[in-house]
Amino acid sequence: MALAARKIEPHMVPVALVIGGGIAGMQASLDIADKGFKVVLVEREPTIGGHMAQLDKTFPTLDCSSCILTPKMVEVGAHPKIELMTCSEVTDVQGEVGDFRVSIRKNPRYVDLNKCTGCNLCAEACVQRNRIPSEFDMGIGKRSAIYIPFPQAVPQKYVIDPNCCFMLTKGKCGKEPKCQKACGTNAIDFKQKEETITLQAGVIVVATGYDHFDAGLKPEYGYERYENVLSGIEFERLCSASGPTKGTIEINGKEVKRVVFVQCVGSRDKTVGNEYCSRVCCMYTIKQAHLIHEKIPDAKITICYMDVRAFGKGYEEFYDRVQREKVVFRRGNPSEIYKQGETLMVRGEDTLLGESYEEEADLVVLATGLVPRDDTQQVGKMLGLPHSSEGFFKEFETKETVATSREGIFLAGCCQSPKDIPDTVAQASGAAAMACIHLAKARTRGTES
Ligand SMILES: Cc1cc2nc3c(=O)[nH]c(=O)nc-3n(C[C@H](O)[C@H](O)[C@H](O)COP(=O)(O)OP(=O)(O)OC[C@H]3O[C@@H](n4cnc5c(N)ncnc54)[C@H](O)[C@@H]3O)c2cc1C
């Protein structure tokens, strides 16, 4: 086959913009960059990683989450074709497929990325050292006003919280800021200002992920009243060997012996307006029950459920295994959780036995569902994307989950609907493949004669 006339499609800027640096955004970025196209990855937080970075182990294989995630994060940070912009948000998108004109706001980090060596001396010197609730540890652990979100963060650079730092809130921190004095490379720069940069991109992958259902909207479960009622993600941090308790499952210094899990908190629940299934809570609860059994073999563990959805590869087998670990599965979610002395009382009706129950617990974990991010509407408006009745970004058709109604804009991960990590990664690779089909038009290519 001879190569004939060479054809150039001039209206395709050979750059992909990826919005969101969770596992979906990272996978899409790596796939596109590995094909030789430039990627600009915009992440709002000071580090990439998203929610997966907060998980302890992953179901059903019980792989350590950060052991899978960290190499990918490092690869993204070091990839010559990926420009990583953290502390940044896309504020405007104009144009069409092939030539989107994008404005990005870079929020100040107050630390010079080129000078910071990640040595931690600044955080040690901070007058608010280990006093501020850590977002990464869901408030269970503490951090300083200058901090790195977690040890494997990418980039490995510190950031100053403008809402907590005395220099930034009061204009003064003692005689001179201790962090600045401690920094050996002069990296701290309180004068940094917000900047807006503009760029062109041929295609866009949206990978902005999800938020957690606010369990306070189910007051009958006592989430905001009792410190030993936790959400699913809080439990992940409590259980994690790299978490604030180094993986010891204790409340107020006391190991827990009776644990009740409550399924479908904020999912399949018309009373809070969420009729959909969050697709991961059954499995993450079964995983968490197993992790307790592993750490505290004599703990009494009960999972209250409506029905168990174990749909993925190896999920049913994992569910079986955990049943054999003597975890009690009780059909019927509780109607109320209250305290009697120091003990939590979980009250409900067992719909299999047809009788009411009351269980004592030292710890209750609520399997909080996945909800759309607060700014989904705003981001959707900016990109011209509709959202589904549940509030997630709407795919073009149910059979085409990566495409949207706007040509050249693709969806990856939980911003489209709740899903587990394998499905998130598969969708992200799908979105990257679609993006590359467009981007390839920018390349000089041969046509068959
Ligand atoms: C308690 C719990 C346990 C779980 N356990 C498991 C498990 O064991 N196994 C499993 O398969 N799945 C598990 N999951 C599901 C898993 O968390 C998700 O599948 C996965 O994290 C989805 O990744 P994502 O990239 O789509 O979203 P996210 O992780 O939410 O990442 C989105 C990223 O986009 C960024 N972002 C958001 N908006 C913007 C914006 N406007 N501009 C720039 N950046 C933005 C965010 O800061 C974030 O970094 C669990 C979920 C929960 C809640």
The ligand as an SDF file (V2000), in Angstrom:
LIG
                    3D

 53 58  0  0  0  0  0  0  0  0999 V2000
  -15.8490    4.9410   51.6030 C   0  0  0  0  0  0  0  0  0  0  0  0
  -15.5270    4.5320   50.1900 C   0  0  0  0  0  0  0  0  0  0  0  0
  -14.7760    3.3910   49.9580 C   0  0  0  0  0  0  0  0  0  0  0  0
  -14.5170    2.9670   48.6490 C   0  0  0  0  0  0  0  0  0  0  0  0
  -13.8080    1.8250   48.4620 N   0  0  0  0  0  0  0  0  0  0  0  0
  -13.6190    1.3690   47.1830 C   0  0  0  0  0  0  0  0  0  0  0  0
  -12.9310    0.1320   46.9590 C   0  0  0  0  0  0  0  0  0  0  0  0
  -12.4690   -0.5230   47.8990 O   0  0  0  0  0  0  0  0  0  0  0  0
  -12.8110   -0.3320   45.6740 N   0  0  0  0  0  0  0  0  0  0  0  0
  -13.3360    0.3670   44.5950 C   0  0  0  0  0  0  0  0  0  0  0  0
  -13.2470   -0.1070   43.4560 O   0  0  0  0  0  0  0  0  0  0  0  0
  -13.9580    1.5610   44.7920 N   0  0  0  0  0  0  0  0  0  0  0  0
  -14.1000    2.0760   46.0480 C   0  0  0  0  0  0  0  0  0  0  0  0
  -14.7250    3.2880   46.2290 N   0  0  0  0  0  0  0  0  0  0  0  0
  -15.0790    4.1060   45.0340 C   0  0  0  0  0  0  0  0  0  0  0  0
  -13.8920    4.9830   44.5660 C   0  0  0  0  0  0  0  0  0  0  0  0
  -13.6620    5.9640   45.5550 O   0  0  0  0  0  0  0  0  0  0  0  0
  -14.2240    5.6530   43.2210 C   0  0  0  0  0  0  0  0  0  0  0  0
  -14.4990    4.6550   42.2530 O   0  0  0  0  0  0  0  0  0  0  0  0
  -13.0650    6.5030   42.6640 C   0  0  0  0  0  0  0  0  0  0  0  0
  -12.4510    7.2600   43.6760 O   0  0  0  0  0  0  0  0  0  0  0  0
  -13.5970    7.4440   41.5660 C   0  0  0  0  0  0  0  0  0  0  0  0
  -12.5500    8.2450   41.0890 O   0  0  0  0  0  0  0  0  0  0  0  0
  -12.8270    9.5970   40.2590 P   0  0  0  0  0  0  0  0  0  0  0  0
  -11.5060    9.9890   39.7020 O   0  0  0  0  0  0  0  0  0  0  0  0
  -13.9600    9.4160   39.3270 O   0  0  0  0  0  0  0  0  0  0  0  0
  -13.3000   10.6790   41.3410 O   0  0  0  0  0  0  0  0  0  0  0  0
  -12.5660   11.4080   42.5590 P   0  0  0  0  0  0  0  0  0  0  0  0
  -11.7640   10.4630   43.3340 O   0  0  0  0  0  0  0  0  0  0  0  0
  -13.6530   12.1530   43.2650 O   0  0  0  0  0  0  0  0  0  0  0  0
  -11.5660   12.4510   41.8580 O   0  0  0  0  0  0  0  0  0  0  0  0
  -12.0080   13.6420   41.2580 C   0  0  0  0  0  0  0  0  0  0  0  0
  -10.8900   14.6740   41.2720 C   0  0  0  0  0  0  0  0  0  0  0  0
  -11.3240   15.8500   40.5700 O   0  0  0  0  0  0  0  0  0  0  0  0
  -10.9920   17.0190   41.3170 C   0  0  0  0  0  0  0  0  0  0  0  0
  -11.9660   18.0580   40.9720 N   0  0  0  0  0  0  0  0  0  0  0  0
  -13.2890   18.0900   41.2730 C   0  0  0  0  0  0  0  0  0  0  0  0
  -13.8660   19.1730   40.7140 N   0  0  0  0  0  0  0  0  0  0  0  0
  -12.8860   19.8480   40.0800 C   0  0  0  0  0  0  0  0  0  0  0  0
  -12.8650   21.0450   39.3140 C   0  0  0  0  0  0  0  0  0  0  0  0
  -13.9710   21.7560   39.1020 N   0  0  0  0  0  0  0  0  0  0  0  0
  -11.6820   21.4560   38.7990 N   0  0  0  0  0  0  0  0  0  0  0  0
  -10.5420   20.7430   38.9990 C   0  0  0  0  0  0  0  0  0  0  0  0
  -10.5140   19.5920   39.7160 N   0  0  0  0  0  0  0  0  0  0  0  0
  -11.6760   19.1460   40.2400 C   0  0  0  0  0  0  0  0  0  0  0  0
  -11.0820   16.5490   42.7670 C   0  0  0  0  0  0  0  0  0  0  0  0
  -10.3480   17.4090   43.6200 O   0  0  0  0  0  0  0  0  0  0  0  0
  -10.5080   15.1280   42.6740 C   0  0  0  0  0  0  0  0  0  0  0  0
   -9.1030   15.1260   42.7850 O   0  0  0  0  0  0  0  0  0  0  0  0
  -15.0020    3.7290   47.5300 C   0  0  0  0  0  0  0  0  0  0  0  0
  -15.7510    4.8830   47.7780 C   0  0  0  0  0  0  0  0  0  0  0  0
  -16.0180    5.2840   49.0830 C   0  0  0  0  0  0  0  0  0  0  0  0
  -16.8610    6.5080   49.3270 C   0  0  0  0  0  0  0  0  0  0  0  0
  1  2  1  0
  2  3  1  0
  2 52  2  0
  3  4  2  0
  4  5  1  0
  4 50  1  0
  5  6  2  0
  6  7  1  0
  6 13  1  0
  7  8  2  0
  7  9  1  0
  9 10  1  0
 10 11  2  0
 10 12  1  0
 12 13  2  0
 13 14  1  0
 14 15  1  0
 14 50  1  0
 15 16  1  0
 16 17  1  0
 16 18  1  0
 18 19  1  0
 18 20  1  0
 20 21  1  0
 20 22  1  0
 22 23  1  0
 23 24  1  0
 24 25  2  0
 24 26  1  0
 24 27  1  0
 27 28  1  0
 28 29  2  0
 28 30  1  0
 28 31  1  0
 31 32  1  0
 32 33  1  0
 33 34  1  0
 33 48  1  0
 34 35  1  0
 35 36  1  0
 35 46  1  0
 36 37  1  0
 36 45  1  0
 37 38  2  0
 38 39  1  0
 39 40  1  0
 39 45  2  0
 40 41  1  0
 40 42  2  0
 42 43  1  0
 43 44  2  0
 44 45  1  0
 46 47  1  0
 46 48  1  0
 48 49  1  0
 50 51  2  0
 51 52  1  0
 52 53  1  0
M  END
$$$$
